[in-house]
Amino acid sequence: METQGFYNPELNIRANGDIYGPGYILLVADKDTYTYPIFGWTWFDTAIEAKEELGINLRTFNLNLDQDVIDLFNAIWDDAINDLGQPIN
């Protein structure tokens, strides 16, 4: 099982794909260019590295936030943003 990805100990999840958050985007392709943490997210090549640096409990940490879940979250987020409409100037 691959365990590389963006880890967020506050949310207790790992994402193995791009992250589209409110006001930020984290791309796997650019993972080595970021200064971490970014809104709680940090890239690790293995779960062991994440455990050692973040002190997470791998037994309870969700290592299975795959690209399908991320895509669903992003679609919901985009709908929510679109529902807000355009800002008033």
C-alpha positions as CSV (number, residue, x, y, z in Angstrom):
1,M,0.0,0.0,0.0
2,E,1.4,3.4,-1.0
3,T,1.3,5.8,1.9
4,Q,2.7,8.9,0.3
5,G,0.6,12.0,0.2
6,F,-0.5,15.2,1.9
7,Y,-1.2,14.5,5.6
8,N,-3.3,16.7,7.9
9,P,-3.2,15.7,11.5
10,E,-5.9,18.2,12.5
11,L,-8.3,16.5,10.1
12,N,-6.8,13.0,10.7
13,I,-6.6,12.3,7.0
14,R,-4.1,11.7,4.2
15,A,-4.8,12.7,0.6
16,N,-2.8,11.1,-2.2
17,G,-4.0,13.7,-4.8
18,D,-4.2,17.4,-5.3
19,I,-5.9,19.4,-2.5
20,Y,-8.2,22.3,-3.4
21,G,-9.0,24.1,-0.2
22,P,-10.6,27.5,0.6
23,G,-8.0,30.0,-0.7
24,Y,-5.3,27.5,-1.5
25,I,-4.4,24.6,-3.9
26,L,-1.7,22.0,-3.2
27,L,-0.6,20.1,-6.3
28,V,1.3,16.8,-6.0
29,A,3.4,18.0,-8.9
30,D,4.6,21.0,-6.9
31,K,4.9,19.2,-3.5
32,D,8.7,19.8,-3.3
33,T,8.3,23.6,-3.8
34,Y,6.0,24.3,-0.8
35,T,7.0,25.4,2.7
36,Y,5.0,23.3,5.1
37,P,2.6,23.1,6.8
38,I,0.0,24.8,4.6
39,F,-3.4,25.0,6.3
40,G,-2.4,21.9,8.3
41,W,-1.2,19.9,5.3
42,T,2.3,18.5,4.9
43,W,3.6,16.1,2.2
44,F,5.3,12.9,3.3
45,D,6.7,10.1,1.2
46,T,5.7,7.4,3.7
47,A,3.3,7.0,6.7
48,I,6.3,6.3,8.9
49,E,7.8,9.7,8.1
50,A,4.5,11.3,8.9
51,K,4.2,9.4,12.2
52,E,7.7,10.4,13.2
53,E,7.3,14.1,12.4
54,L,3.7,14.6,13.3
55,G,3.3,12.1,16.1
56,I,0.2,10.6,14.5
57,N,-1.3,7.3,15.5
58,L,-1.4,5.3,12.3
59,R,-4.0,2.9,13.7
60,T,-6.6,5.6,13.8
61,F,-5.3,7.8,11.0
62,N,-7.3,7.6,7.7
63,L,-4.8,6.7,5.0
64,N,-7.5,6.1,2.5
65,L,-8.6,9.5,1.2
66,D,-8.1,8.6,-2.4
67,Q,-8.6,10.7,-5.5
68,D,-12.3,9.8,-5.9
69,V,-13.1,11.3,-2.5
70,I,-10.9,14.3,-3.2
71,D,-12.8,14.9,-6.5
72,L,-16.1,14.6,-4.7
73,F,-15.0,17.1,-2.0
74,N,-13.8,19.5,-4.7
75,A,-17.1,19.2,-6.6
76,I,-19.1,20.0,-3.5
77,W,-16.7,22.8,-2.7
78,D,-17.1,24.3,-6.2
79,D,-20.9,24.1,-5.9
80,A,-20.8,25.9,-2.6
81,I,-18.6,28.7,-4.0
82,N,-20.9,29.0,-7.0
83,D,-23.9,29.3,-4.7
84,L,-22.4,32.2,-3.0
85,G,-22.5,34.2,-6.2
86,Q,-20.2,37.1,-7.1
87,P,-18.8,39.5,-4.5
88,I,-20.3,42.9,-4.4
89,N,-17.9,45.7,-5.4
